[in-house]
Amino acid sequence: MKKYNRKDIFDILNSYNFDKNEYIVLSGSSMVVHGVKDTTSDIDISVSKKLYDELLKNYNCTLEKHDYKDNVDIYYIDDVINFSTNFYNKETEIIDGIRFQTLDSIIEMKKDFNRAKDIADIERINTYFNKKS
């Protein structure tokens, strides 16, 4: 499985030329860009309904799963970008022209998920914050 670093994330997102006002980079990819971790296995984005419809119309999208909790479908583009309309209202900050989920927002989201990997990511973010202070 390919791993994507900070440069890869920007290169990939910029290569698709999506409207930067219509998506937010989430979770692991945001953690990579913030410097909390080195790589991620995919790029999760939350998209507006407008961009969601455009992606389904213009790209070869593969259904990954249906999220029954939020009643949305989650798709992959090119086995790299994972997208849905989940979490489109998360707190963000702009880094090099692209909106990324804030680390505080990632902690809150991962607390809700409460999976083992999410607990580990919360600890990783808290360690990152402690090193910065």
N, C-alpha and C positions, 0 to 999 in steps of 0.2 A: 504494500500500500504506500502510495506516495505521501510524503509529508511536505507541507507548505510553510515557508518561513515568511517573515515580514515583507521582504521584497516580492516574493511570489504572490502574496495576497494582493498587493497593490497592482502588480503587473497583470494578474488575471482579471481583477475587477475593472481596471482601466481598459483592457482589451475588449471587454463586452460593451463598453460605452453605454451602460444603463444610465438613465437620468438619475443623477446623484441626490436629487430631492425626493426620490421615490423608494429608497431602500435604506436599511440600517444593517451594518455588519454586527453580528451577534457573537456572544459567548467565546469559544475557543479562539476564533480568528481575531476577535477584539483583544483577547488576552495576549496573543502573539504581538499584535501591533503596539500594545501598551508596554511590552517588554516583560510580561509576567511569565511567559513560557516561550520556548524557541520555535516550536512548530505545531501545526494542527493537521488533521487528516482530511478536512474538507473546509469549505467556506460557507458558513451558515448566514443567510441574510433573511431579514423580514422585509417584505415588500408591500407597497400600497396595493389596493385592489386594482388600480389602473395598470401598474407594472405587472402584477400577477397575470392579468388577462393577456397582456402583450407577450409575456414570456411563453405562456401556453400556446399562443397563436404562432409565434415566430421561431421557436426553438424546439428541438427534439427533446422533450422533457419526459423523464421516467418517474412514475409514481413510486415513492419510497414507502409511504404509509399514510393511513388516515388517522389523524389525531382525534379520537372520539371525545376527549375532554373538551376541546375547543371547537370541535366539528369542522376541521379544515384538512385539506389534503396537503401533503408535503412532497415536493418533487426535487429531483436532481436534474441539473444541466451538465452534460459531459462528465458525469461522475465526480464533479468538483464542487459545484455550487449547489447548495441545498437551500430551497426557499419555500416559504409559505407566507401567509398574512399574519401568523401568530406574532405577538410581541411588537407590533409596529409602533406602539405608543411608548416604548421604553425610553428612558433618559439617555441622551446621546451627547457626543462631542465630535466636532469636525477635526479630522487629522488629515493633512495633505488633501483637502477637498472632499473627503469621504466621511460620511457619518458612521461613527462606531458607538456601540453600547458602552456606557461608562462602567468602570469596575464596580462601583457601588451597586449599580443596577444588575450587573451580572451576579453579584452576591445574593441579592434579593431573589432573582429568578432561580438560582441554584438551590437556595433554601427551600423554595416551593417544590422543586423536583426531588430533592433529598435522596438522590442515588449515591452510591459509593463514590463514583467519579466526580459528582458534584460537590460532595463534602471535601474531597481532596482538592478540587479547584478553589473552593472557598479558603481552605488553609493556605494554598499557594498565593492567593491574592492578599490575604492578611499578612503573610510573610513578606511579600513585596512591599506593602504599605509600611510595615515595621522597619524595613531596610531603608526606606526613603526618609523616615522621620528621624 
